Amino acid sequence: MAESHEIEVYVRFCETDAAGHVNNTSYFLYLEEARTKFFTVLGFDRDNRESSLDFILASTSCDYLSQAYGAQMLKVSTYVSNVGTKSFSLNHIITDVITDKVIAKGSAVTVCFNYEEQKTEIIPDVLRETLEGYLIGS
């Protein structure tokens, strides 16, 4: 069974809309927080990775399955769904902490990128091996 990384998110009032539920754009903040904390746990956050290794987000999506509300506690589970040559895909499942009801599902394609040369790069072996520990079906 693949590993997943989990964080909890408290829904603040400012993240809701006039209808009282979490605004659709707020989910992308939750997914970003989950991704950055996932990279920290892996040891590949900005402070710890090689200076030549950087990432760029190529694509992100979120499917809304149920409503969430202010003051609700959400859990965001992150796992790796694909590791390619230069990119990898992360999937997220957002659930209610108390009921475990699925609120939303998201994904992100992240590319190893050299900002100085403005080009993609091959995923280093050490990162590849680490990501494969979180790969579904591994």
Protein Blocks (a to p, Z undefined) as FASTA:
>chain_A
ZZdddddddddfklpcfkopacfklmmmmmmmmmmmmmmmnopafklmcfkbccddfbdc
dddfbdcdehiacddddddfbdcfkbccdddddddfklopafbdcddddddddfklopac
dddfklmmmmmmmgghZZ
